[in-house]
Amino acid sequence: MTQVEARPQAGDTVRGVAASGDEQGVRGKGLGGNSVGLMGSAVIGISTVAPVYCLTSTLGSTAGEVGLQMPAVFLAGFLPMLLVAFAYRELNKVMPDCGTSFTWTVKAFGPRLGWMCGWGLVIATIIVLSNLAGVATSYFWLLAGEISGSPSIAALDDNKAVHILTCLALIAVATAISYRGMTATKGVQYALVGLQLVVLAVFVGMALSKAGSFETSIDFSWSWMNPFAVQSFAAFTAGLSLSIFMYWGWDACMATNEETTGSAKTPGRAALIAMVVLVGSYLATGIAAQMAVGSGDKGLGLANPETSDNVFAALAGPVMGPALGILLFVAVLASAAASLQTTFIPVARTVLAMSTYEALPHSFTKVHPRFKTPGKATVVAGVATGVFYTVMTLVSENVLVDTIYALGLMICFYYALTAFACAWYFRRELFRSGRDFAYKGLLPVLGGLMLTAVFGKTLYDMWDPAYGSGSAVFGVGSVFVIGVGLLLLGVVIMLVMQRRSPAFFRGDILTKETPSLVVAD
């Protein structure tokens, strides 16, 4: 299809005021404005997180690490995400740019650190996309087997060729929907997110009604909400790392800021709505599941190693019955498929922004003239996801698993940088009022410090070959090698781009600065 290239125009706007972008270097990119409202933006944030998929894959693991304190750890993981969300909100008010973390970190710390922040987001998203595609494929064949009553159909997922081809087909469909623009994305997401939340509500209600019906059932206790009751600091940090992963993706709300009605304020409000819905869903589901089956490692207990990696598959029949239990399989498939589709949003728009500011090749600035989407960036992200998953699957299942484990490193890296960028960018305003001190300085810094601590602890744990699949490279854990290797790959690509695009790295395109004390509304 014909593409057009995004070019900065004299009338481009930032925060709805005429081209302060000329002073800041912030450019318009040709995306379709006013395509998404508050509710649509919040739905995109919830969908990208994939709450049902996160719950089925981490409820058991978290219970295995922290036992009955699982709800407390869910709250603990929510705290740094909420604090970082305040940083995103404040930065978005003055610079509603679809490059989000990349653009904001460049403005605060300069081009090199900003480029690496953008790289962290891009590579984390590619890893997640490949994982989501694999999960959606597995649940597609599992659901087909359940509906048909044929174990042979469900077993098709074990056929590597069938699995890969199905996975590539799902990636192609998700790419096509994202390519067609925010209107198509929004319509699909309302249906899929609505289905997820309804099925979760039904599961919670039926789990509470079954509390006391199983041998492992336990009564609710307020002590479950006490994070200090976790048996060890190591167990707490392990559970916290899982919990942080469960919230990742809410910032997709921000990546659509140039396409959102009221771009300066709506994305920040949508992010907070998404966070509240997520933490409420996680707490309700975690508490109900614990009351129904307990958190032990026997029978239906959440930490049973035979079922902990897919809790809903084990609980669907016992809790909801055979008929309604299929809804849980549908919800997990819908969750993974919905997230697969919306996760293209932040990576494509980050690449678009980076190329617009000449931090990546100029060809990625192409925007579809009809759909107003970053067409080439979306397609390349889809191709990269398909190639990455296919190669990793064919090379080694262990490598694929370890790549997913390394994801937490990337998440903490670019979220923490964005949080610190907020405080540094607004440093001249921090003592103007109590609100500015709290939301632009104190809270983002606390969130950044928490994520930095998790980053350091994760990096330390990754050195051990026992972390992840148990594979090692010259005695060093393969998760460490992959995680650090991907960050170093970003450094190499950045050095190549520095030779190709010296203007960006000199700070001529997107200038490092702090705002004046007078900030427009």
N, C-alpha and C positions, 0 to 999 in steps of 0.2 A: 504494500500500500504506500501511497505517497506520504512523505513526512515533511514537516516544516521544522526549522530550527528556532529555538528560543533565543531571542536577542533582547538585551536591555533597551528599553525605550525611555524617552525623556519623561513620559507620564507615568512610569511604573510607580506603584505605591508601596509603602511600608507602613503598617498600622493604619492604613486608610488616609495617610497624609502624603501629599505629593512629594515625590522622590527625594525624601531624605536619603533614599537609596543612592542618589548621586554622591552624597557626602560619605556614606558608610560603605559604598561599594555593593550594597545588596541589590540584586537584580530580579526582575520579573522573568518568568520562564515559559509563559504561554499556556499554563495549565488552566483548566476550566474553573473559573471562580463561581462561588455561591452554589456549588453542586451538592453540598452536604450541610445539614443542620445539626443542632445539638444532639438530638437522639441518634441520628445516623452516625455521627462521629463517635459517640459512646458505644454504639453497637459494634463498630469496626474495632475499637479498642478491646472490647470483651471477646470478640471473635478471634482476634489475633492471639490472645492468651490461650484460647482453647480450654475452657475450664473443665469440661467433662473428661477430655483426654488427660489433662494434668492430674485430675483426681484419681482416675483409674490406674495411672502409672506411678503415682507417688504416695498415695495414702498408705500402702503397705510398707514401702521403703521408709517413710517418715516414722510410722509406728514402730518399725523395727529398730530405728535409731533412738527414739525418745520415749517410746511407750505411751502411757496415758497422757503425757504432756503434749501430744500432737496438736491440739487446738491452740495451746500457748505458743508453740513454734510457728503456727500459721500466722498468729498475730505478730510475733517477732519479725517474721519475714516481711510482713506488710509494712512495718514501721519505716525501714530505709527506703522502700519503694514510694511511700507517701511523701517522705521528706524530699526525695529526688523529684517527685512530681511537682512540688512547689517550685523547685528551680526551673523546671521546664515551663511552668505556667508564667513565671516572671520574665524569663527570656523571650517567650513567645509574644508577650505583650508588646515588646519593643522591636522584635524582629520575627514576624510570622513568616519564616522562610522554610521551605520544605526540606532543606538540608539539615534542619534541627541541630543535633549534637555537633555535626561537622561545622556548620556555619557559626554557631555560637562559640564553640571552642576556639576557632580561628580568631574570632573577634576578641576573645579574652586573652588567649595565650600565644597567638601567632600561627602561621601556616603549617609548620611541621607537626606540632602536637595536635592541631585541629585535623590534619590529614589522617593521622593515626587513629584519632577518635572516630572519624568516618569509616576507616578501614575496619575497626572493631565491630561497628554496627553491621557493615556489609557482610563480613565473613561469618558473624554469628547468625545472621539471617539465612545465609546459604545453607549452613549446617542444619538449622531448624527446618527449613523448607524440605531438605532431603529426608529428615527424620519424619516429618509429618506425612510426606508422601508414602513412606514405607509403612507407617502405622495405618493410614487410610487404606492402603492396598490390603494389608492383613485383615482388617476388619471388613472390608468389602467381601472377601472370600469367606470369612467366618460367618458373616451375616447371610450370605448366599447359602452356606451349608445349613444354617439354622432354619431358614425359611423352607428350603427344599427337603430338609430332613436327611440330607445325603452327606455322610462323612467324606466321601470321595471328592465332592465339590469343595468342601472346606479345606481338604488336603492339597488343593491346587496351589495354595499359597506356599507350600513347601517346594514346589517346582520352581527353581531359580529363574528359568526363562519366562514362565508365566508371570511370576512375581514382578520381574523387572519390566516386562512389557505393560502390565497393568499399571505399575507405578508411573511409567513414562506417559501413559494415556491420561492419568489423573493430573499430572503436572501440566500437560498440554491444555487440558480443559481449564485448569485454574489460571494458567497464563492468558488464555484467550478471554476469560471473563475480566481479568484485571486490565487487559489491553483495551477493552471496550469502554472503560471509564468508570467514574465513581457512581453514576446512576445505576449501571448494571450491577456493580459491586454491592451497593446499598440494598437493592431489592433482594438479592440472594441472601445477604447476611441477616436481614430481618427474619426471614423464615428459619434459617439454620440456628441462629442464636436463640430465637424464641423456642424452638424445639428443645434445645439443650436445657434451658432454664426450666421449662415445664417438666421435662423428664426428671431433672434433679429434684424438683419440688415433690413430685410423686414418689421418688425413691426415699427422700427424707421422711415424708409422711408415713410410708409403709414400714420403713426401718424403725421409726419410733413406735409404731403400733406392734412391731414384732419384738421389741425390747423385753427380755425375760423369757422369750420363747425358745432360745437356743442355750446349749450348755455353757457357752462362753459369754453369754449376755452379762452386762454389768450395769449398775445404777450410776446415774450422772453424779459427778462431784465437781464442786467449784475449784478443787485443787488441780483439775485438768488445765486450768487457765494460768497456772503459776509456772513461768519458765525456769525459776530457780530450783524447781523440784527435779529437773533433768539430772540423771545420775552422774554425768561427767561433762566437762567443758568440751571434750572432743565429740561426744555424742550430740551436744547442743549445736556446735558449729556444723556438724554433718547434716543435722536436721534443718538448720537455718539455710544452708546452701540449697537443699532441695526446695525449701519454702520459697526462696528468692526466685528460683527457676519457675515456680508456679505462677508468679506474677509478671514474668517477663513478657513484653509485647504490648502493654498498655500505651506505650508512646507512639503506636501507630496513629492514634488520634492526632498527634502533633504533626506527623508527616503529611497529613492532608490539610494543613493550615491554610495554604494558598488556595484551596478549593472549597473552603468552609465559609458559610455565612458568618460574618462577624469574626474574621480570622484572628484578631488580636485577643479575643477573650473566649470564644466558643471552644476551641480545642482544649484549653486548660480546664474549663468546667467539665467537658466531656471526659477528660482523663480522670478527674476526681470521681465522677459518677461511676465510671468503669471500675475504679479501684474499690469503691464501696460495695458494688454488686459482687465483685470477685471475693472480697474478704467475707462478706455475708454468706455467699454460697459455700465457700470452703469451710467456714466454721460450722454451719448448719449440717453439711454433709459429714464432716469429720465427727462431730458429736453424735449424730444419729447412728452412724456406722459403728462407732465405739460402743454405744449403748446396746446395739443389736447383737454384735458378734465379738466385742472386746478387741484388745490390741495385742493379744498373745500370739504365739507361733504354733498353736495347735488348732485343729479343726478349721472352723471358719474364721478364726482370729486373723485380724488384718495383717499381722507380721508373719503369717505362715509362708515360708520361703517358696512353697509350691504354687502359691497364688498371689504373692505380694506384688508381682510386676504387672498384674492385670486384675485388680480387685473386683471390678464390676462384673467381669466374666464369671468369677466365683460366686458373687452374691446375687446376681440377677435372678436365678431360679429360686433360691431359698427365701429371698426377701420379697420379690415381686411376683413370683409364680411364673410358670412357663410362658403364658400368653403375654403378660405385661413385661416379663423379663427381656423379651426381644427388643423392647423399646430402648433398653440400656445399650444394646449393641448398635441400634440405629443412632442413638445419641452420640456414642463414641465416634462412629463413622462420620456423622455430621460435624462433630467438633473438629476432628482432624481435617476434614475436607474444607470446612469454613476457614479454619486457620491457615491452611495451605494457600487458599485464595487471597486472603487479606494480607498475609505476610509478604506478598510481593509489593505491597504499597510502600512500606518504608525503604526497602532496598532500592527499588526503582527510582524513588524520589531523591534519595541520598545520592545515588549515582548521577542523576540529572543535575542536582545542585553542584556536585563536585566538578562535573564537566562544564557547567555554565561558568563557574569561576576559574576554569582552566586548570583544575587540579587533576582531571582525567581527560582522555582524548575528547576532542570537540564533537566527534560524531554522536556521542551520547546525549547531546543537547536536543536531538530530534524529538519533536512532539507531534503526535498525530493531529492533522488539521480538523478532523471531525470529532474524534473522541476526547481530544485535549488531554491525552495521557502521554507519559514518557515512553513512547512505543518501543524504541530500540532498547532502552534500559530494561524494560519489562521482559522483552523476548530474550535478551541475553541472560537475564537472571534465571528465566525458565530453562534455557539451554544449559547454563552452568549447573543448576540444580540437578537436572537429569544426568548430565555427565558425571558429576560428583558422586551421586548415589550409585550409578551403574558401576563405576570404577571401584568404589569402596566395597560394594557387594561382591564383585568378582574377585577382588584381591584378597579380602579377608573380612569376615564378620567381626573379628576382634577389633580391627582398625576402625570399622564403622562405629562400633560401640564406644571406643575410646575417643573418637572425634566428638561424639555427643557429650561425653563426660567433660571434655575440654571446653564446652560451650559456656559453662559458668564463668570461666576466666574472662572471656570476651564480654559477657554481660556486665560483670563488675567493673571491667576496665572502662568501657565507654560511658556507663551511667555515672561512675564516680568522677570522671573527668568533666562531664557536663555539670554535675553538682558544684564542683570547685570553680568551674568557669563562671557560674552564676555569681558567686560571692566575689570573685575577682573583677568581673565586668562591672558590677554595681558598687565597687568598693567606695566610691566617692559619695554614694547615697545612703550608706548603711546607717548613719547616725542622724538622718533627716527626720525619722520618726520611728516609733516602736514597731510599726508594721514592717517598714523597710528592713530594720535590723533583723527581725524574726524571719520573714519570708525570703529576703534576698541574701541574707548572710548566715545567721545561726542555724536554721533548719537545714538548708542545703549542705552546709559544711558537716553537720552531724550525719546526714545521710551519706555523704561522700566518705567520711571517715569509717562508717560502718561497713560500707562496701569495699573500701580499701583493706580493712581488716579481714574480710571474707576472702578477698583476692589473695592476700598474703598467705592465709591459712590454707587455701585451696592449692596454691602454688607449692607450698611445703608438702602437703599430703600427696600431690601428684608425683613427687619424686619417687615415692615408694611404688615398686612394680605391682604390688597388691591392689593398688587403686585402679578401678575400672575393670578391664577384662583380665588383668593379671599379666599382660604382655610387657616385655622390657626391651630396650635398645641399649646395649652395652651396660646393662645393670641399672639403667634409669627407666622409670616407669614410662610406658609409651604415651600415656595421657599427658605427661609433662612435655615430652618431646613434641607431640602434636600441638598442644596449646601454645608453648613458647615458639615452636616452629612457625605456626600461622602468624603470630605477631611479628616475627623476624621477616617472614615473607612480605608482610606489609611494609617493613622498613626498606626492603630491596626494591619493591615496586615504587615506593615514594622517591627513592634516589634516582630511579630511571625517569620518573615524571619530572623530577627537579631539573634534569638535563633538557627535557623536552619542553618544559613550561617554566622557565626561570622567573617570569613576571609574577606568577602566583606565589612562589616561594620567597620572592623578595618582599612580598607584602604590598605589591602595587595594585592588585585586583580587589582583594578583600582585606581591608586594613584592620590592623590590631588597634583597639581604642577602648576608651571608657566613655559612657554617656555623660552629657552635661547634667546639672542638677535639675533642670527643667525638663520634664518628660511629658510629651503630649499624650492626651487621652485618646 
